Amino acid sequence: MLKLYDSTKNPNSRKIHALANEIGVTLNVVPVDLMAGEGQRPEYLKINPNGKIPALVDGQHCVWESNAILAYLSSQYGNHIFIPLDAKTRSHMDQWLFWQSSHLQPAIGKIAMERIYKKRYHLGEFDEISLNLGLQELDRFAGVLNGTLADRPYVIGSTLTLADFAIAGSFASRQEANISLEKWEYLGRWLTSIENRPAWRKTL
């Protein structure tokens, strides 16, 4: 039984659910309320010592970090679908996965923290400096992605890969965070195509 320790409002998990829908596997969701301290319970720290979500448990095997979970599901249950077999093409997918977790997600995370989570979870006062920093970073990195997508339907070319799932997941909270994609035509076109996939729409 595949167990996904998760929260219904966790944008990092939508890409995992979308991939699971694509490859036809069932994820049994185990809710984890981080605000109630459930992530720091000893039994959960054995699953993810970082105390964060999501985390996947497959029998005795545990995987944390959302992009690692994507790779595991695709490899273990999807016959490596969405993972290029060619080493050079795979390296392009990997660089975008690292880019998403190192650059895009932190930028959007700053915006979401100031516009969504601080108010929702009473996490402190609004910080305009942090918000502006996130907006500047998003402008920089979304511009990179937009330019890349100008001549291709997917992030690394003509084939859908895990990079598309990971990057689309970063934008899952964009409407609530009041992030407009209007200035990035190709990014917007690509994201619409990903979110219109039946597997993704099931995650709404």
C-alpha positions as CSV (number, residue, x, y, z in Angstrom):
1,M,0.0,0.0,0.0
2,L,1.3,3.4,-1.0
3,K,0.9,6.0,1.7
4,L,1.4,9.7,1.0
5,Y,1.7,11.8,4.2
6,D,0.3,15.0,3.1
7,S,-1.9,18.1,3.6
8,T,-4.8,19.0,1.5
9,K,-3.4,22.5,1.1
10,N,0.1,21.5,0.2
11,P,0.9,22.7,-3.3
12,N,4.0,20.5,-3.5
13,S,1.8,17.4,-3.4
14,R,-0.4,18.2,-6.4
15,K,2.3,17.2,-8.8
16,I,2.6,13.9,-7.0
17,H,-1.1,13.2,-7.2
18,A,-1.1,14.3,-10.9
19,L,1.7,11.8,-11.7
20,A,0.0,9.0,-9.8
21,N,-3.2,9.7,-11.8
22,E,-1.1,9.5,-15.1
23,I,0.5,6.2,-14.2
24,G,-2.6,4.7,-12.6
25,V,-1.5,4.1,-9.0
26,T,-3.5,4.8,-5.9
27,L,-2.1,6.9,-3.1
28,N,-3.6,6.5,0.3
29,V,-3.4,9.9,1.9
30,V,-2.4,10.2,5.6
31,P,-3.1,13.7,6.7
32,V,-0.4,15.5,8.6
33,D,-1.2,18.8,10.3
34,L,2.1,20.6,10.6
35,M,0.5,23.6,12.4
36,A,-0.7,21.2,15.1
37,G,2.9,19.9,15.5
38,E,2.2,16.5,13.9
39,G,5.3,16.8,11.8
40,Q,7.4,16.7,14.9
41,R,5.9,13.6,16.5
42,P,8.6,10.9,17.0
43,E,6.6,8.4,14.8
44,Y,6.5,10.8,11.9
45,L,10.2,11.9,12.3
46,K,11.0,8.2,11.6
47,I,9.4,8.6,8.2
48,N,10.8,12.1,7.4
49,P,13.4,13.4,9.9
50,N,12.9,16.9,8.5
51,G,9.3,16.9,9.9
52,K,8.0,18.2,6.6
53,I,5.5,17.0,4.0
54,P,5.0,15.2,1.6
55,A,6.5,11.9,2.4
56,L,5.8,8.6,0.7
57,V,5.8,5.2,2.3
58,D,5.8,2.0,0.2
59,G,6.0,-1.0,2.5
60,Q,9.2,-0.5,4.4
61,H,10.6,2.1,2.0
62,C,10.3,5.8,2.7
63,V,10.9,8.7,0.3
64,W,10.8,12.4,1.1
65,E,11.3,15.4,-1.0
66,S,8.6,15.8,-3.6
67,N,10.8,15.5,-6.7
68,A,12.4,12.3,-5.3
69,I,8.9,11.0,-4.8
70,L,8.0,11.8,-8.5
71,A,11.1,9.9,-9.6
72,Y,10.4,6.9,-7.4
73,L,6.8,6.6,-8.5
74,S,7.7,6.8,-12.2
75,S,10.6,4.3,-11.9
76,Q,8.8,1.8,-9.6
77,Y,5.3,1.9,-10.9
78,G,5.4,3.8,-14.3
79,N,8.0,1.8,-16.2
80,H,10.2,4.9,-16.1
81,I,7.6,6.9,-18.0
82,F,8.3,10.6,-18.0
83,I,12.0,9.9,-17.4
84,P,14.3,10.1,-20.5
85,L,16.5,7.0,-21.0
86,D,19.1,8.9,-22.9
87,A,21.7,10.3,-20.4
88,K,22.0,13.7,-22.1
89,T,18.3,14.2,-22.3
90,R,18.0,13.0,-18.7
91,S,20.5,15.6,-17.6
92,H,18.3,18.3,-19.0
93,M,15.3,17.0,-17.1
94,D,17.4,16.8,-13.9
95,Q,18.7,20.3,-14.3
96,W,15.2,21.7,-14.4
97,L,14.2,19.6,-11.4
98,F,17.0,21.1,-9.4
99,W,16.2,24.5,-10.8
100,Q,12.6,24.2,-9.6
101,S,13.6,23.2,-6.1
102,S,16.5,25.7,-5.8
103,H,15.2,28.8,-7.6
104,L,11.5,28.8,-8.7
105,Q,10.0,27.2,-5.6
106,P,11.8,29.5,-3.1
107,A,10.8,32.5,-5.0
108,I,7.1,31.6,-5.1
109,G,7.4,30.4,-1.5
110,K,8.3,33.9,-0.4
111,I,5.3,35.4,-2.1
112,A,2.9,32.7,-0.8
113,M,4.2,33.1,2.7
114,E,3.4,36.8,2.7
115,R,0.1,36.7,0.8
116,I,-1.3,33.4,2.0
117,Y,0.3,31.6,4.9
118,K,1.1,34.3,7.4
119,K,-2.5,35.3,7.6
120,R,-3.9,31.8,7.4
121,Y,-1.7,30.3,10.1
122,H,-0.9,33.5,12.1
123,L,2.8,33.3,11.3
124,G,3.7,36.9,12.0
125,E,3.5,40.3,10.4
126,F,3.5,41.0,6.7
127,D,7.0,41.6,5.4
128,E,7.0,43.8,2.3
129,I,10.7,43.4,1.8
130,S,10.4,39.6,1.7
131,L,7.5,39.9,-0.7
132,N,9.3,42.2,-3.1
133,L,12.3,39.9,-3.0
134,G,10.1,37.0,-4.0
135,L,8.5,39.0,-6.8
136,Q,11.9,40.0,-8.1
137,E,13.2,36.4,-8.0
138,L,10.0,35.1,-9.7
139,D,10.4,37.7,-12.5
140,R,13.9,36.6,-13.1
141,F,13.3,32.8,-13.1
142,A,9.9,32.9,-14.8
143,G,11.6,34.8,-17.6
144,V,14.1,32.0,-18.0
145,L,11.4,29.4,-18.2
146,N,9.3,31.6,-20.6
147,G,12.2,31.9,-23.0
148,T,12.8,28.2,-22.9
149,L,9.2,27.4,-23.7
150,A,9.1,29.8,-26.7
151,D,9.9,27.1,-29.2
152,R,8.8,23.8,-27.5
153,P,5.6,22.3,-26.0
154,Y,7.3,21.0,-22.9
155,V,10.2,22.0,-20.6
156,I,12.9,19.9,-22.2
157,G,11.5,19.6,-25.7
158,S,8.7,17.6,-27.4
159,T,8.2,15.1,-24.6
160,L,6.4,15.4,-21.2
161,T,8.8,14.6,-18.3
162,L,8.9,14.9,-14.6
163,A,10.3,18.4,-15.0
164,D,6.9,19.5,-16.3
165,F,5.1,18.0,-13.3
166,A,7.5,19.6,-10.8
167,I,7.5,23.0,-12.3
168,A,3.7,23.1,-12.8
169,G,3.4,22.2,-9.1
170,S,5.2,25.3,-8.1
171,F,2.5,27.4,-9.7
172,A,-0.4,25.5,-7.9
173,S,-1.0,28.3,-5.5
174,R,-0.5,31.2,-7.9
175,Q,-4.2,32.3,-8.0
176,E,-4.5,32.5,-4.2
177,A,-1.1,34.2,-4.1
178,N,-2.2,36.7,-6.7
179,I,0.5,35.8,-9.1
180,S,-0.3,36.8,-12.7
181,L,1.4,35.0,-15.6
182,E,0.2,37.5,-18.2
183,K,3.6,38.9,-19.1
184,W,5.0,35.3,-19.7
185,E,3.0,34.2,-22.8
186,Y,4.8,30.9,-23.4
187,L,4.9,29.9,-19.8
188,G,1.2,30.6,-19.5
189,R,0.4,28.5,-22.6
190,W,2.5,25.6,-21.3
191,L,1.0,25.7,-17.9
192,T,-2.5,25.7,-19.3
193,S,-1.7,22.6,-21.3
194,I,-0.4,20.8,-18.3
195,E,-3.3,21.8,-16.0
196,N,-5.8,20.7,-18.7
197,R,-4.6,17.2,-18.6
198,P,-7.2,14.9,-17.1
199,A,-4.7,13.6,-14.5
200,W,-4.0,17.1,-13.3
201,R,-7.6,18.2,-13.3
202,K,-8.4,15.3,-11.0
203,T,-6.2,17.0,-8.3
204,L,-8.4,20.1,-8.2
